[in-house]
Amino acid sequence: MTRHPKTQAGPRTVEDGGTSVVHLTLNGQELLAHPGQTVGAALVDAGIQSWRTTRKNGRPRGLFCGIGICYDCLITVDGAPNQRACIVPVCEGMQLSTTAAPVDAATDAPNDGGTKR
Amino acid sequence: MSTNPTPSGQTVGAFDVAVVGAGPAGLAAAAAAADRGKTVVLVDAGAQIGGQYWRHPDERAPRGPEAEGHHDWKLFTELREKLRRHRQMGAVVLLPNAQVWFVEPTAPADADDREGGWTLHLTPTIVGVDTAEATPRLVVAARLILCPGGYDRQLPVPGWDLPGVMAAGGVQALLKGHRTLAGQRAVVAGTGPFLLPVAKQLADAGATVVAVCEANALTGWARHARAVAAVPAKVAEGAEYALALARHRIPYRTRTAVTRIDADPTGTKAVQLAQLDAAGRVVGPTTTVDVDLVALGWGFTPSMELITAVGAQTRIDVDQSLVAVVDNSQRSTTPGVYVAGEATGVGGALLAVAEGELAGIAAADALEVHAMRIRRLRARIQRLRVFAAAMHQAHPVPARWHEWLTPDTTICRCEEVSFDSVCRARDELGATDVRTVKLMARPGMGWCQGHVCGFATAKLAAAAEDRPLTVEDLRPLAKQTLCAPIALELLAQVTSKSTDEAL
């Protein structure tokens, strides 16, 4: 598992045009987040409702309980798989990746790893 | 405070009191015990204190006024300040981002039935992503106060596993913790007063709330006028939400449920709203609304893993939740273990705070010293309990909810177990109890260990005989050898006798 030692206390951000933002990537695409947010909140803010498909029926999933109970929102963070997006805090440079792109059962279209609202 | 490094890792202790959960009950318990000179360790799975009720944006990166979207915020800031002072003095140690995955007696109680103290085994809440938090492996304390809180109770409906369908509490958590709006057009549905703040906060944040669907009629409250009048704060809160819904022009539809959700490729959801009779059967025509967010909540389920782990007696509460049996000092039936908050019966934050304070005083052996305060606390707890019972009776889970389901409706989201599979296990394979249904069809056997589908699965198992739930229905779901998912490397380092026996 990949570890990025973070020694700095507090949400790590870079100053961006006067407002504090955190830069993340999802499958290589840049996403911006507020410091202190969770990965799940940042994805939802970006209009993404789903970022994985279930292993049996290939159903799209995203946040459900939002508080770490349900494990629906699993995502790979900096190479570490099966992280709960709803509780992992964002930090500068974090790389998010959805698992392989199985076919989205709901639409039969290739799942690009994110369902836009 | 002494620390004893052990071969298996870092131990902190021994404390007078360990409090698990830093929500309303846990904060009040920790403060009350520390106020009376006890050393306290406060363990919480979250990154900062407050629990679900007082979830707020990261204090190191504020997002507007902290109090936004909160009730009783002053109570929280008082508790937070009190704990800050206690931590400065070294009386309280806070361990955030830590989950208890196993709990065991430190030493056997001796013949005089004295308490031998407790050892909590901890795991970081987040494993694999470095959060710069060092979580000690073991915490040792003479007494335990368990304040695990709860989470949204769910009833499956066709399409409830679609993205954009969320637990009502999850929708609120995004707003309270992150100022994140989970959708632009929403339906809020289920039962109970909690639907109201969720709808209000969505609308305040700019969403269009198409409807709040309350499965029950509100006439259930009429029988409980006295219980309601005894808690004026709740009446005021109810009036505030009624006004807010009117101001935002949000329709409040009673005897109405979301019975089906379909999605098109753009993520827009067609949500079927059905009129119900008193038993929850669909009567009359259904209507369909298009939204991008559905928030569902059927009351709350207390987190009972730690209560069952210490062997404390449980009972079924008015709302059919499994809860801990406690006496009038919050003592469980296990010596040295106190329980406060939702785990003694779902009743909201003010009840949790009162119970937490009482538990903290009791665990500090200070009941006699504060006789007057104790009398007041017990009276308040009694009033709030009576109110909670009225609320549960007015907002039951509709008896025939399972008639809304289709054979392919997902019951268990983790293992993708269909309603059909559960029915076949029950009706063809003779599984009439939840444990056997689990073994035959696998609901509750996945990542979340039945937290989400457990109640529904128990109800379906009991539906064969059309009977109310019992402790035997729910306790097997709550009893888990490991109370949290852990890394195998952590398990490999455990050298405890009782963990060996348990595993």
Chai-1 contact restraints between the chains, C-beta under 6 A:
chainA,res_idxA,chainB,res_idxB,connection_type,confidence,min_distance_angstrom,max_distance_angstrom,comment,restraint_id
A,M1,B,G128,contact,1.0,0.0,6.0,A-B,restraint_1
A,R3,B,D130,contact,1.0,0.0,6.0,A-B,restraint_2
A,H4,B,D130,contact,1.0,0.0,6.0,A-B,restraint_3
A,P5,B,D130,contact,1.0,0.0,6.0,A-B,restraint_4
A,K6,B,D130,contact,1.0,0.0,6.0,A-B,restraint_5
A,K6,B,A132,contact,1.0,0.0,6.0,A-B,restraint_6
A,G10,B,R60,contact,1.0,0.0,6.0,A-B,restraint_7
A,P11,B,R60,contact,1.0,0.0,6.0,A-B,restraint_8
A,P11,B,A61,contact,1.0,0.0,6.0,A-B,restraint_9
A,P35,B,A61,contact,1.0,0.0,6.0,A-B,restraint_10
A,G36,B,P57,contact,1.0,0.0,6.0,A-B,restraint_11
A,G36,B,D58,contact,1.0,0.0,6.0,A-B,restraint_12
A,G36,B,A61,contact,1.0,0.0,6.0,A-B,restraint_13
A,Q37,B,H178,contact,1.0,0.0,6.0,A-B,restraint_14
A,A41,B,L174,contact,1.0,0.0,6.0,A-B,restraint_15
A,A41,B,H178,contact,1.0,0.0,6.0,A-B,restraint_16
A,A41,B,T180,contact,1.0,0.0,6.0,A-B,restraint_17
A,V44,B,T180,contact,1.0,0.0,6.0,A-B,restraint_18
A,V44,B,A182,contact,1.0,0.0,6.0,A-B,restraint_19
A,D45,B,T180,contact,1.0,0.0,6.0,A-B,restraint_20
A,Q49,B,P163,contact,1.0,0.0,6.0,A-B,restraint_21
A,Q49,B,G164,contact,1.0,0.0,6.0,A-B,restraint_22
A,Q49,B,G267,contact,1.0,0.0,6.0,A-B,restraint_23
A,S50,B,P163,contact,1.0,0.0,6.0,A-B,restraint_24
A,T54,B,E416,contact,1.0,0.0,6.0,A-B,restraint_25
A,K56,B,E416,contact,1.0,0.0,6.0,A-B,restraint_26
A,N57,B,E416,contact,1.0,0.0,6.0,A-B,restraint_27
A,P60,B,P163,contact,1.0,0.0,6.0,A-B,restraint_28
A,G62,B,P163,contact,1.0,0.0,6.0,A-B,restraint_29
A,F64,B,M166,contact,1.0,0.0,6.0,A-B,restraint_30
A,C65,B,A167,contact,1.0,0.0,6.0,A-B,restraint_31
A,C65,B,G170,contact,1.0,0.0,6.0,A-B,restraint_32
A,G66,B,G170,contact,1.0,0.0,6.0,A-B,restraint_33
A,G66,B,A173,contact,1.0,0.0,6.0,A-B,restraint_34
A,G66,B,L174,contact,1.0,0.0,6.0,A-B,restraint_35
A,I67,B,A173,contact,1.0,0.0,6.0,A-B,restraint_36
A,I69,B,Y151,contact,1.0,0.0,6.0,A-B,restraint_37
A,I69,B,H451,contact,1.0,0.0,6.0,A-B,restraint_38
A,C70,B,C448,contact,1.0,0.0,6.0,A-B,restraint_39
A,C70,B,V452,contact,1.0,0.0,6.0,A-B,restraint_40
A,Y71,B,W447,contact,1.0,0.0,6.0,A-B,restraint_41
A,Y71,B,C448,contact,1.0,0.0,6.0,A-B,restraint_42
A,V77,B,V129,contact,1.0,0.0,6.0,A-B,restraint_43
A,A80,B,G128,contact,1.0,0.0,6.0,A-B,restraint_44
A,A80,B,V129,contact,1.0,0.0,6.0,A-B,restraint_45
A,Q83,B,V129,contact,1.0,0.0,6.0,A-B,restraint_46
A,V88,B,I126,contact,1.0,0.0,6.0,A-B,restraint_47
A,V88,B,V129,contact,1.0,0.0,6.0,A-B,restraint_48
A,T107,B,P265,contact,1.0,0.0,6.0,A-B,restraint_49
A,T115,B,P163,contact,1.0,0.0,6.0,A-B,restraint_50
A,T115,B,G267,contact,1.0,0.0,6.0,A-B,restraint_51
A,R117,B,G267,contact,1.0,0.0,6.0,A-B,restraint_52
A,R117,B,D292,contact,1.0,0.0,6.0,A-B,restraint_53
